[in-house]
Every structure is written in structure tokens, then in C-alpha cells.
């Protein structure tokens, strides 16, 4: 029985680690469609997020008191990884020709952020 317990402890060390969730509430700007926004999100995944282990999904309201409010839910392995990625993203904004700056310009054309929060899963 002890051997089996040690097998689980050694085989599943990530079970104790908490993911970090990046939650951004936003509204669409006039002229932006969900299809256009989803293309920007996919470009973000391809050009930035996937290489850093950052996963993103967009929550679209089916039933809500605020049907015009959408949510970006980003997930990464931990707060440290999120912080490193955010630092790199923010540093890249100073170069308007960088990939992150060009993506950010497209996001800003399409949506206006209303709120942002970070959560740790348990």
C-alpha cells in the first residue's frame, strides 16, 4: 500500500498546484462582430498565448442581466507564469511594430474592457 501511495505522490505532483485565471469583462465596440473578435483572439493564441501555456476562452451570455457583457477567461499554470507573461506583454507595447502591440491595437478597436480580476483555482 505504501508503494502505491508513493506512486501517486510522485506521478501526480501537479495536483497540488493551483492554476491562475485572468478574467476580463468587456463590451463590443460599434462595428465589431463576434466573428471579428474571435479572429483576433485566435491570432493572440497563435502568436502569443500558446507558446506560453496560456489558454483562453470567451464566455458569451446565454442568460444574463447584462447581455452585452462578455468575459475573457485566460488560464495559465500559476500566478508567477502569468506575471512573467504580463511583464513581457507590457514591455512589448512600447514598440508599436511588435506583435503584442499590433494585437493590442486590434483588441482596442474591437472591445472596451469593463473589469479585470485574477483568481487562483483550488
Secondary structure as the mmCIF struct_conf table of DSSP 4:
data_model
#
loop_
_struct_conf.conf_type_id
_struct_conf.id
_struct_conf.beg_label_comp_id
_struct_conf.beg_label_asym_id
_struct_conf.beg_label_seq_id
_struct_conf.end_label_comp_id
_struct_conf.end_label_asym_id
_struct_conf.end_label_seq_id
HELX_RH_AL_P HELX_RH_AL_P1 UNK A 2 UNK A 11
TURN_TY1_P TURN_TY1_P1 UNK A 12 UNK A 12
HELX_RH_3T_P HELX_RH_3T_P1 UNK A 13 UNK A 16
HELX_LH_PP_P HELX_LH_PP_P1 UNK A 17 UNK A 19
STRN STRN1 UNK A 20 UNK A 28
HELX_LH_PP_P HELX_LH_PP_P2 UNK A 29 UNK A 29
TURN_TY1_P TURN_TY1_P2 UNK A 30 UNK A 31
HELX_RH_AL_P HELX_RH_AL_P2 UNK A 34 UNK A 44
HELX_RH_PI_P HELX_RH_PI_P1 UNK A 45 UNK A 49
HELX_RH_AL_P HELX_RH_AL_P3 UNK A 50 UNK A 52
TURN_TY1_P TURN_TY1_P3 UNK A 53 UNK A 53
STRN STRN2 UNK A 55 UNK A 59
BEND BEND1 UNK A 62 UNK A 63
BEND BEND2 UNK A 65 UNK A 65
TURN_TY1_P TURN_TY1_P4 UNK A 67 UNK A 68
STRN STRN3 UNK A 70 UNK A 76
BEND BEND3 UNK A 77 UNK A 77
HELX_RH_AL_P HELX_RH_AL_P4 UNK A 79 UNK A 92
TURN_TY1_P TURN_TY1_P5 UNK A 93 UNK A 94
BEND BEND4 UNK A 95 UNK A 95
TURN_TY1_P TURN_TY1_P6 UNK A 96 UNK A 97
BEND BEND5 UNK A 98 UNK A 98
HELX_RH_AL_P HELX_RH_AL_P5 UNK A 99 UNK A 110
STRN STRN4 UNK A 111 UNK A 120
#
